Amino acid sequence: MTDWIDIGTLADIPQRGARTVQIGDEKEIAVFRTGDDQIFALVNECPHKKGPLSQGIVHGHSVACPLHNWNIALKTGEAQGEDKGCTPTIAVKQEDGRILIARPELAKVAA
């Protein structure tokens, strides 16, 4: 059974933007809202130079790292194109108008 944490509503995250969540001593989580109102959550670090992905530009279902413009797939955390690396993803769901994320220790690296 997954332990879910309520982090707010869809309206709390700007469209094509992000919000960060700190849960205890765990790594900071970036929660993204796409232009089509889908929600994704990743550890807030680019796999390249640890850039804060929450400060990147969301386009489609990807985010561009603000440091070196690496494009990271929001669904899998995988670097796209020629770049290599992966950011851990966090399970996320919407329920009764609320956004819930899985506890960060349940973060997984996409296969």
N, C-alpha and C positions, 0 to 999 in steps of 0.2 A: 504494500500500500504506500503510495507516494504522499509525502507530507507537503501540502501546498501552503504557500504564503500569499495572502491578499495584498496586492500592491497598489490598488486603486482602480480607476475606470479608464475606458478608452479615451475619454475627453481629457484625462490628465496627461496624455502624451500627444504632442503636436503631430499632425499628419506629416509624414516623411521626416520624422524626427525621432528623438530618443529621450529617455529618462534613465537616470542611474539609481540603483538600489544597493545599499550596503547592508548585508545581513551578518551581524556579529563580526567575527574576525575573518570571515571568508573573503575571497576576492570580490571586487565591485562587479555588479551585474549591470549590463546595458540592456534596456528593454526598448525595442524599436517598433514603430508603427509605420506601415507602408502607406502608399497612396491609395491602395484598395482596402485599407483598414485591417490588414492582417497584423498580428503581433508575433514578434520573435524575441528571444532573449539569448544573449551570449555573455561570456566573461568579457569584461570591458578592456581587452588587450588584443592588439593586432599580433599575429604570430611572428611578424617580422621584427619590429623594434619596440613592441609593447605599447604602441600608440593608443590613445583613448578612443576606441571606436565610436563611443557615444557622441563625440564631437565631429564625426565624419558626415559626409553627405549621403543620405539614403536615396537610392535610385532603383526603381523596380523592387526586387527582393534582394538587393545587395547594399553594402555600405562601403564607401571609400575611406580608407584610413587617412586621417588628417596629416600624418607625418610624411608618408611617401606614396600616397595614392593607391596602395594595394586595394583591390576589390575583394571583399569577403562576402560569401553567400550567407544570407541570414538564416536560412533553413539548416544548413549543414556546418557552418563555420569554416568551410574550406576556402582557401585563397583561390581566386579564379585566374584564368589565363596562364601565363608562363610562371607565375609566382607559386611557391610551394609553402605549405604550412596549414595549420588548422587551429581555430579558436574553439574551446569547449562550448557546446550549446547547453542551454537550460530548458527543460520542458516548460511549456507555457500553455495556458488554456483560458478561455473566457467562460464565465458561469454567472448567470443572473446579473449581467451588466458589469461584473467585476473581472479584473485581470488577476490571475493566479500564476505564480511560478513555483517550480519544484525547489526544494531546499538545494542550495548550491553544492553541497557534498554529493548530490545526485547528478551533477554535471557530467556530461559524457562527450567524448571526442567522436565526431562522426566517423563511421567506418568507410 
